[in-house]
Amino acid sequence: MNETYVITFEVKPTEVKRFHALLDGVLDAMRGETTFVRAALHVDPDRPNRFQLHETWSDRQDVLTVQLQRDYRRDWNAALAQVLAKPRSITIWTQLRADP
């Protein structure tokens, strides 16, 4: 069953461009993973430095043991403490229904 990781980021206003540059590389690389389903990045219309990422994957064990360790995530993970105004929030949701 697919699971979606909902991750909320509050980025330092001076780091928004860097945040996008780093995250774009991760999102581009994820598309080639066999257990990847989809991803969507959202911005709060009232707070342009607050973002929410929805990553949907088909295998939680693969995410935890393989995907989170991928080399293409190294720079992203290393930079988070510098670009975020506060720690990210991560929740996991199991899909019950999807409509086109």
N, C-alpha and C positions, 0 to 999 in steps of 0.2 A: 504494500500500500504506500502511496506517495506521502511524503511529509514535507511541510513547508517550514523553513526556518525564517522567522520574522525578526529582523535585526534593526534596531533603531539606533541611529547615530546622532549625537549633537557635536558638530564640528566647530572648531575655533574659526571665527569668521576669516581670519587671515590664512587659513589652511584649506579653504574649500577647493581651490584649484588643485592643490596637491592631493587631496582626498579623491577627487574625481580621476586624476591621472593614475593613481595607484589602484583604485577600485576598477577602473575600466580594463586594466591589464588582467586582473583576476577574472572578471566576468567574461572577457574574451577567451581566456584559456579554459574556463569551466565548460564552455559550450561543447568542447570535444570529449568530455568525460562520458563514459557509457551509462552511468547511473544518474546523470543530470537530466532534468525534465524541462525546467524553465527558470528564469529569474526576471524580476522587475524591480527597478529602483524608483522610488517616489521621493518627492520633496514636499515639505510642509509649505503650503502657499502663503502662510503668514510668517514663516521663519525660514528664510532661504539657506540657513546653515543646519537645518534639521532634516535628516533623511531616514527613509525606511526601505530596507532591502528585503524582498521576498525571494528566497532560494528554494526551489522545489527539487527534491531528489527522490529516487525510487528505493534507496537502500540506506537506512540509518547506520548500520554497521560499517558500510563502505565510507560514509561521510566521516564518521568518527575515527576510523583506523587508517584510511587512505587519503581521502580528499583534503582533510584539514592539514595534512603533512606535505602536501604537494609543494615542490620548489617554487612554483609561480606565486605562492602565497607568502613567501619569506619576507620580501620587502614590505608588503602590505602589513603583515603582522608586526614587523619591527617598527613601523611608523605610527601605529595606532596611538600609542601613548603621547606622541607629539602632536597629532592632528586633532584628537578628540578633546572636547571641553570636559567631558565626564565619561565614565565607562559605558560601553555599549550595552544595550538590553537585548537579550536573545530569548525568544520563546519558540517552541516547536508545536506545530499544528498538524494533525492528521486529516487528510482530505476525506470528506464524506461524499461530496458530489462536485461535479464540474460541468458547466454548461458552456457551449461555444459562444 
